[in-house]
Amino acid sequence: MTKDEQAQIQAAIEGELRLLDPVVRASDDAVRALLDPEFFEFGASGARWDRETILSVTGAAASGDPEPPTRVSDMRGTLLAPGVVHLTFRTDDGGRRANRSSVWRRHPEAGWRMYFHQGTLTD
């Protein structure tokens, strides 16, 4: 793997970790900056989300105390094409465990943004 390929995968990983940061998730602007305008998700709940509906559960719409940090493990990335990275990893949110998969794509002006995400609950 070339240094450029490694750098692309690392950029997607860094974006994913930022999206999981409670401070970032509390900001509509920060979440929008990391989600592709065409973003969609099949959530662990079974719901389908897009960029605007995600903001209904994060950012300014989120109520109460900030979310606790999500534990992340086994994060791996694969470069699918130049500027397109697929990540897989596991999360644990206070005992709610999920296998997760996301696709990140690089935009010339906006940088790396998540295009697709799926979460599947697991034991």
Protein Blocks (a to p, Z undefined) as FASTA:
>chain_A
ZZklmmmmmmmmmmmmmmmpmklmmpmklmmmmpcfkbccddfkopacdfklmmmmgcjl
lgcjdddddddehiacddfbghiacddddddeehiacdddddddddfklopadfbdcddd
dZZ
